[in-house]
Every structure is written in C-alpha cells, then in structure tokens.
Amino acid sequence: MKREHVTQRHAEGHISATHVIQNPANSGEWIVFFKKSAGRSFFLVDDNDEVESFARLDDLIEVVRGLGIKFAEIHM
C-alpha cells in the first residue's frame, strides 16, 4: 500500500494494526506491513509498487509516524 493510501485508510479507521519486521530478503533492513480490519495485510510500497525497506529502524519509525500511526509492533 502506498503512503497516501495508508494515511487515508488510517484516518478512516481501516487499519487495525501496524507491524515492523526484518526484511526476509535482507536481514539488515526493516519493512512494515499494515493489517486492515477485514483481516488482510499490506506492505508499505513505493511509487513503483516495490516493498519499501529501511536500513535504519529509526528512519522507518519516522516514516510511520509521518503517516499518522501512533502504535506499531516490532518483531525481531
């Protein structure tokens, strides 16, 4: 899900949870996914529809906060 869609869906109350996990393709990077209230999950993707990954957890948290998300579960 692209950033603008996350912001919109979060404001509408459609995102029920936010999870941060290590990227399975590169354990030195972090990715985020959102659970929608209907039970489906979506990764945060860029403009090319590729999963966004972050080398620094702090950078990912800054992006998530910027999307209006206040709580996220981090899985290590």
C-alpha positions in Angstrom: 0.0 0.0 0.0 1.4 3.4 -0.9 1.9 6.1 1.7 -1.0 8.2 0.6 -3.3 5.2 0.8 -2.0 4.3 4.3 -2.8 7.9 5.5 -6.3 7.8 4.1 -7.1 4.3 5.3 -5.7 5.0 8.8 -7.8 8.2 9.0 -10.9 6.2 8.0 -10.1 3.6 10.7 -9.5 0.7 8.3 -6.0 -0.2 9.6 -6.2 -2.3 12.7 -2.5 -3.0 13.3 1.0 -2.0 12.2 3.9 -4.4 12.3 7.6 -3.9 11.7 9.7 -6.9 10.8 13.2 -7.6 9.4 13.2 -7.9 5.7 13.3 -11.6 4.8 15.4 -10.9 1.7 17.9 -8.8 3.7 18.1 -9.2 7.5 19.9 -5.8 7.7 16.8 -4.0 6.6 13.3 -3.4 8.0 9.9 -3.4 6.4 6.4 -2.5 7.6 3.0 -4.0 7.0 -0.5 -3.0 7.9 -3.4 -5.2 8.9 -6.7 -4.0 7.7 -9.8 -4.5 9.7 -11.0 -7.1 7.2 -8.0 -9.3 8.1 -5.9 -8.6 5.0 -2.3 -7.3 5.3 -0.5 -4.9 3.0 3.2 -3.9 2.9 4.3 -0.3 2.6 5.3 0.1 -1.1 7.0 2.9 -3.1 5.8 4.5 -6.3 7.0 1.5 -8.3 4.9 -0.9 -6.1 8.0 -2.4 -4.6 8.2 -3.0 -0.8 9.9 -0.2 0.9 12.8 -1.3 3.1 14.8 0.7 5.6 18.4 0.2 6.7 17.7 2.1 10.0 14.8 1.3 12.2 14.7 5.0 13.3 14.1 6.0 9.7 11.2 3.6 9.4 9.7 4.8 12.6 9.9 8.4 11.4 8.0 7.4 8.2 5.4 5.5 10.1 4.8 8.4 12.5 4.5 10.7 9.5 1.7 8.6 8.2 -0.2 9.2 11.4 0.4 5.8 13.0 1.0 6.0 16.8 1.5 2.4 17.6 3.5 -0.3 15.9 4.6 -3.8 17.0 8.2 -4.6 16.2 9.2 -8.2 15.5 12.8 -9.2 15.8 
